Amino acid sequence: MASAATMEYIGDGPKPKSMVRAKSWSDEVENAFRFQAAGYRDEIEYKLITKNEAERWPKHPGYVKKLVRRDGTFYYFNRARECQDKEVHKIKLYQY
């Protein structure tokens, strides 16, 4: 459960206008998978809560490398694709 201060801060961020489920894998879906695995809606919410940029792998396509979860622990990701085809339909993509 998030603290009261965290909940207020989330309320200050932009609200998505719509959400769609991913139909096929892409670089956008891969990064969304990584943020959602760490407990965030997307990169915008991650930046609002942690006040930091996500650490990324240096070479193209530059997927997220490390995220700080809400409980303060770290989530580490490989350079290669981690979102399997069977999980693609679970990923939410938000439009602002």
C-alpha positions, 0 to 999 in steps of 0.5 A, a space after each residue: 500500500 502506498 503512503 499518503 504522500 505518494 498518493 497525493 504526488 501521483 494525483 499531481 501527474 498527467 492522467 492518461 486519456 485512454 488505454 489499449 492492450 498490446 496486440 504484438 511485441 515492439 520496443 514500446 511494449 518491451 519498455 512498458 512491460 519493464 515499468 509495469 513489472 516494477 509496479 509503475 503504470 509507465 515511464 511518466 509515473 516512474 519519473 514523478 514518483 522517483 524523481 529520476 530517469 530510468 537507467 537504460 542500456 547504452 546501445 540501441 534500442 536502449 531498453 530499461 536496465 534498472 528500476 527502483 521499485 516502490 518498496 526501495 528494492 531494485 529490478 534489473 533487466 537484461 539487454 535482450 527481450 524479456 516480454 514473452 509472446 504469451 505476456 504481450 496481451 497483458 501490457 497496457 499502453 497509455 495515451 496522453 
